[in-house]
């Protein structure tokens, strides 16, 4: 599997996803769960399907 996310991008996604999921658990809208889980998944694997579709990479 080819990674397309740099370390700083993965760290930023992880931190933002944790905050988004915390907001969702505290009573935020349901779609925040989806965004938070997507962010954690992409940060964990280092592969973003949206970046792949547009052929964009932050990893040099």
C-alpha positions in Angstrom: 0.0 0.0 0.0 1.4 3.4 -1.0 1.3 6.1 1.6 0.5 9.6 0.4 0.4 11.5 3.8 3.4 13.1 5.4 4.0 12.7 9.1 2.8 16.3 9.9 -0.4 15.7 7.9 -1.1 12.4 9.8 -0.5 14.1 13.2 -2.8 17.0 12.3 -5.5 14.6 11.1 -5.2 12.6 14.3 -5.4 15.6 16.6 -8.4 17.1 14.7 -10.2 13.8 14.6 -9.9 13.2 18.3 -11.4 16.7 18.9 -14.2 16.1 16.4 -15.0 12.7 17.9 -15.1 14.2 21.4 -17.5 16.8 20.1 -19.7 14.1 18.5 -19.8 12.0 21.7 -20.6 15.1 23.7 -23.8 15.6 21.7 -22.7 16.9 18.3 -24.3 15.8 15.0 -24.0 12.2 13.8 -22.0 13.1 10.7 -19.2 14.3 13.0 -18.7 10.6 13.9 -18.2 9.8 10.2 -15.7 12.6 9.8 -13.8 11.7 12.9 -13.5 8.0 12.1 -12.5 8.8 8.5 -9.7 11.1 9.9 -8.5 8.5 12.4 -8.5 5.8 9.7 -6.5 7.9 7.2 -4.1 9.0 9.9 -3.5 5.4 11.0 -2.9 4.0 7.5 -1.2 7.0 6.0 -3.4 6.8 2.9 -6.1 9.2 2.0 -8.5 8.1 -0.8 -9.5 11.6 -1.6 -5.8 12.6 -2.1 -5.3 9.5 -4.3 -8.3 10.4 -6.5 -6.9 13.9 -7.1 -3.3 12.6 -7.3 -2.2 14.9 -4.5 0.6 13.9 -2.0 2.0 15.6 1.1 4.7 12.9 1.4 7.7 13.7 -0.7 
